[in-house]
Amino acid sequence: MATETQDRPVAYYDGACPVCAREVAFWRGRPGGEAIAWVDVARPDAAPGPGLTRDAALARMHVRLPDGRLVAGARAFAVIWGAMPGFRWLGRLIGWPLVAPLAEAAYRGFLAVRRLWRRPSRAASA
């Protein structure tokens, strides 16, 4: 799926997490959602590409930029929001040096709670 360069960012998300799946469905359906390639890494056929293992991709949101670089956590959301009309300001806000660490801390807090909601992977049931 992912190559060293591509024409749009690729977001890797955990579709076995009900909150994550619902949020990605929201973003995919919005104007700008087509500007991101969405990969559900909970699917057994998902391929996260170079430098990203499936386990790492399941553990937190990652985005592969068109130049091949990976960003994760709050920075990944900044890329996604930056593609969405009406939310670009939020993407820029997350990038500010004083806000970025707070956004990352909030995301890590979400990750701690998210483990309680995650459904078993489709790969485990296949």
Secondary structure, DSSP 4 states (H G I P E B T S, - for coil): ---SS-SS-EEEE-TTSHHHHHHHHHHHHSTTGGGSEEEETTSTT----TT--HHHHHHS-EEE-TTS-EEETHHHHHHHHHTSTTTHHHHHHHHSTTTHHHHHHHHHHHHHHHTTTPPPPHHHH-
